């Protein structure tokens, strides 16, 4: 299911509904501000996830929900002879990540696309590694997104996700 609207996951609190357009699916001026606030803020988490993935220099890597592009930048440094792709369903985040990774995009080692986790624009068995950091809890259908990530991974390869419950301790249905 492609989600082109600003549909929020079910069960959001009032505060989460207010913050969703800023951090969940950044849109407009406040979304750009939220993206700037996110940029560089979780480098240690990103580096740890990339380390756990054991990315090799020639790997093809996918990040879903890349936000301002920090994870793309770090993964592309490790997969220095490979390819790193990203999909995010916030146009301002795609633009911000594009600016951050412009040199790698120019060489063809990085590709960024606007899209939903539940409808990844890649063929089966395309990637060696895939990850998502602090975005899965915001996907309208996390199960469908995980199925898509599994579909685009080569058989037996690694998928990692890191969830950060910043707003509440509420467990999302995924």
N, C-alpha and C positions, 0 to 999 in steps of 0.2 A: 504494500500500500504506500504510494507516494503521498507525502503530506506537504502540500504547498501552502497551506494556511498557517496561521500562527496558533494552531491547536495546542492546547496545554494538556499534559497528562491528567487523568482523572484524579480526584481526591486532593487537589492542591488547596492549601490554606489561603486565606486572603493575602497574607504577606508574600507567599510564594507566587500568587497571581500577579502581584505588583512587580515583583523582581524578575519574573519570567522573561519579559521583553528586553530586559537589561542583561541578564546573565544566561537564561535558559535557551532562548533563541533570539540573540541580540538583533534589534531592529532600530532604525532611526538614530537620532542624535544620542539618546540615552544608551542605545545598544553599542554605539561606537565608544562611548565613554566606558561602558562595562568591559568591552574588549581591551581597551587600554589598561584598565585595572587588572584584568586577568593576565595580560602579557608579562612574562617573566616571573610571575608569582608562584609558580609551582615547579620550578626547574628541578628541584631535588626529587620530586615525585616522578616527573617525566624521565629523568635520568635513571631512576630505579626501575621503572617499568621497562625502559629500553634495555637496561642491563639484564633483567629477568628474561627478556625475549631472546637473549643471546644472538642478536643480529650479527650476521656475517657481512663482510664488505660487499659481496655480490648479491645479497638478498634483495628481493622485491618486497616492500613493506607497505601496509595500508594502515592509515589512522582514520577512524570514523569519529566525527565531532572534534575537529582539530582546533576550533576556536581561533585565537590570534596567530597560530602557526608555530608555537614554540616546539611542540613535539615533532612536527614535520622537520624543522630545522635540526634538531638533535638527532633524529633518526637518519636524516640524509647525510649527516657527518659520519655516522657509524657505517651506514651502507654506502660508502664512498664510491664504489664501483657499480652499485646496483641502481635501484629505482624506488622512489617513495611517492605514494599517492595519498591523497586525502579527500574526504567527502565531508561536507558540513552543510547543514540546512539553514545557515544564516548568511545572507549575501554580504553584510558588512564584515563578517569574520572571514569569508572567502577573500574579500578585497584586502583586509588587513594582513592575512597570512600570505597573500600573493606579494604584497609589498615586502614583507619580511624575508621571503624566500625567492625574490626576483632573480637573483643570479643563478640559482639551481634550476629554476623553471626555464630560464633562457637556454641552459645547456641540455635540457630534456631529462634531467635526473629526478625532477620533481614535477608532479602534476596535481593540481587542485581543482576540485569540481564542487559545484553546488548540487546538493541532492540529499535524499533521506537515507537513513541507515537501513530501512526496510526495502529499499530498491536501489542497491548499489550498481553503478554503471560499468561493471566489469564482468568478464566471463568467468566460468568455473575454473577452479584450480589455478588462479592467476598469481597468488601471493605466497611468499614463504612465511611471513609473519603478519599479524594484524593486532591492532590495539585500539583502545578507547580509554580516555582518562576523564573522569568526572562529567560524562555527558549521557551515559546510558540511562540514568534515572530520569532524564528529560525527554527521551524518545517516546513518541506516542505509542509505539508498539515495540518494546524492548526485545521480546521473544523473536519477532520477525527480523529485527536488526541483527540479533545474534545468529539466526539461521542464515541470513545473507552473508555475514562475515565468515561463517563456516563454509558456505558454498564457494566463496572466492579464494579460500585457503587451499593450498595443495594438500593432498591427503597426509595426515600425520604431522602437520605443522602446527605452530603455536598461535594461540589467541589469548590475549591478556586484557583484563579490564580493571580499572581502578576507580572505585566510586568514593566520592567524598560527600558526606551528608552535612552540608554547611548550614542548611536552614532549620532542619528538624531531625529527629531520630526516627521519623516515620519510615517504615519499610515500604518501598514501592512494589507494585505487583509486576515482577518480571521473572 
